[in-house]
Amino acid sequence: MPVGTQFEEVGFAFNKGVITGLLRERFGFDGIVCTDWGLITDATILGQDMPAPCHGALSASAKQNA
């Protein structure tokens, strides 16, 4: 999560300014961006529960996170 910068202080996976503004518009990146695998969906991996952390966007609704 960027702190003390020009970007919104939310997790990078939810940060439109970083992903769209910086990567896509400023640097022209047009590939796939995997910001954080398993960020908003709980999963079980090798029998271990892995709850989705939603780092940096805990106060946002599920619709806002999607």
Buried (B, 14 or more C-beta within 10 A) or exposed (E): BBEEEEBBEBBBBBBEBBBEBBBBEEEEEEEEEEEBEEBBEEEEEEEEEEEEBBBBBEEBEEEEBE
